[in-house]
Amino acid sequence: MTGTPSACLYRRVGSDSRNGSIPSRVATSRIASMMKPAQASSILAKQTMPLALDGDTVEAFSVPACLTEIEVLVKGTWEPKIRFDLRASPDLPLLICSRAGLQSAIMNLLFNARDAMPGGGVISLVAAAIYEGHIATEIEVLVTDSGFGMATDTLLRAIDPFFTTKTTGLGGLGLPMVTHFAEEAGGRLYIESEPGIGTIVTLRLPVRPATSDGERT
């Protein structure tokens, strides 16, 4: 994958994307309760980080620390054939949003990336600041895999609730939930994909400007 929108399939998902009903965690829990216990556990694990008991709390937090928690969880539970590469600048500005929501969104993206590489491979999680002049205005989080990739028709429906290419289990909830989180946080979601090459999902979240007393508005 070249990493440039002109060279691959590309879709932006943000506040101007189509309106639609986004499944809530409650709805996901109800659906999962009707499934076999093993399947239900898998679905709930994907939608809820065990670290985050107060999922809707908005707070200021360190993105590198947040992602490191995910790294510890992933490396402690995933098969060795999946290599996880985390890169996050230690001097990123604090982010103000739901920490649990961000972790849940990223975990959804990581699960999608893992499922796209049944034979193994590398999943990259990168976080960096986007600057306007000398001021950081956004934090960009990228999840990259070298899996199947998506054809045009699949990419165009990727965020539709319950749309899935999986043949088993309950799919089609992950990307809609990530989209919902991005919109709630005032951010945007970009998806780039090329069949046989892989997928890059980019989550951009706004950085609130600091006031004179050091607090962020």
Disulfide bonds with the S-S distance in Angstrom:
none
